[in-house]
Amino acid sequence: MQIFKTLIWISCFMLLVGSKNSTEKNLYFDVVHNGNVIGSLNATKTFKNSMIYYQSSTTIETRIIKEVKVNYKYDVAFENNMLESSNVDITVNEKPHAKTHTLWHNSDYQVIKDGEDKETLTDSINYATIQLYFKEPKHIEKCYSEQDGSFNTIKPLGNHRYKKINSKGRENIYYYKNGVLKKATIDGGLIKFEIVAKN
């Protein structure tokens, strides 16, 4: 019986030690449209050994002619500062709207959009849009759009503000303070809105 108790104690200790090998950072934003909060954005950054995992979930409920509920889910993994994989799943009124999967394979990236091979990317990806939530993009000129499977341009506007321009010409503006994102104006295609940091 004592041996059994000892094994349980050792197992619990190993779990506690193992959990310390990973650290997590959480960010919370309100989604604002015309001065009204219409949703929320939660983003998580987890360090585990040589990997960094990013996740974000955005839910927006508003009325555009009729009631619309949009959900964006991002799962992104980096290893040694290079993108390993990303999955983006967007639903509108709880029905599939768009899915994009990017995976590093051998020496390039395979991009699959809505179940079909879109293209192969040979450029290395060291910065992706989800990272804009966590770190001011100083000296970054482009970032990978996990949603579109393409590269976006980043232009500094001064005073810790940056403009991101996607492949369709849509522009988002990001505002930082002490290296931390405080606010962004987003052209989401379906709707334009702001995200405002809660913490």
Residue, then its C-alpha position, 0 to 999 in steps of 0.5 A: m500500500q505504501i509503495f502504491k501511495t509513493l507511486i501516486w505521489i511521484s506521478c503527481f510530482m512529475l505532472l507538476v514538473g512537466s507543466k512547468n515546461s510550458t508557460e502561457k499568456n492570455l489576451y482578451f479583447d472586446v470587439v466593437h462596432n459603432g461604439n457597441v460591443i458586439g463580440s470578443l476575441n481571446a488569444t493564447k500564446t503557449f511556450k512548450n520546449s522549442m514550440i510556440y503555440y498560438q490560438s485565437s477565437t473571435t465571436i461576433e454577433t451583429r445585424i447586417i440586414k439580418e442577424v449574423k454570428v461569425n466565428y474565427k478560430y486560429d490554431v498556429a504552431f511555430e518551431n525555432n521561430m518558423l511556422e510549422s502549421s496553421n489552421v483557420d476555421i471560419t463559420v457564419n451562423e454556425k455553418p462552414h464559411a472558410k477553412t485554410h490549412t498551412l503545413w511545412h513539408n520537407s522544404d516548402y509550405q502546402v496550403i490547402k483552402d476549403g479542402e483543395d490544394k491552393e498552392t505551394l509556398t517556398d518562402s520561409i514564414n517567420y511572422a504570421t498575423i496572429q503574432l500581431y496580438f502579442k508583439e509589436p511588429k518592429h522591423i517587420e515588412k510582411c506577415y503571413s495571413e493564415q486565413d488567406g494563405s498569402f503574404n500581407t504587407i506591414k507599413p509603420l505609421g509612426n507613434h507605434r502604429y502599423k498598417k497591414i494590407n492584405s492581398k485584396g487591398r483591405e487595411n487594418i491598423y494596429y496600435y501598440k503601447n509598451g510593445v503590447l497591442k491596445k487597439a486595432t481597426i479591422d476590415g473583416g470583409l463581412i464587417k468592419f470593427e475594432i478590437v480593444a484590449k481588456n487587460 
